[in-house]
Amino acid sequence: MRIGEILAAKGEHETVTITADAGVRDLIARLAEHNIGALVVSSDGRRVDGIVSERDVVRHLHHDGTVINNTVAAIMTSDVQTCGPDDDLDEVMATMTARRFRHVPVVVDGALAGIVSIGDVVKHKISRLQFERDQLDSYVHGQ
């Protein structure tokens, strides 16, 4: 299985981004508005400058309650692990597990093409397992 299959299953949705100079309050509002757990930080909507998640907000808030008045640049991760649509799903899952992150931007020719979450990966895996189970059940029962 490839990452592109997950993007295709998600359909044509624009990946929500935020700029590094946006406020943390704006970040929180966008996460809530779109019901998502992370935003790609991008100055132009195409380049991946960073990523910022709910976890980043909570962790920084724990250490410094004034971070809510800061910018996204203060809490974002700049060294972003990305993947491509032809990358193997199991390898990306292993990386997500080993590095303990839940979102991976998908990049094609240096431009942002989407984002894959651990929820997307699990949903896709469950769907695939159910399909295989149904095929085996059909074979066993001769239908």
Buried (B, 14 or more C-beta within 10 A) or exposed (E): BBBBEBBEEBEEEEBBBBBBEBBBEBBBEBBEEEEBBBBBBBEEBBBBBBBBBBBBBEEBBEEEEEBBEBBBBBBBBEEBBBBBBEBEBEEBBEBBEEEEBBBBBBBEEEEBBBBBBBEBBEBBBEEEEEEEEEEEEEEEEEE
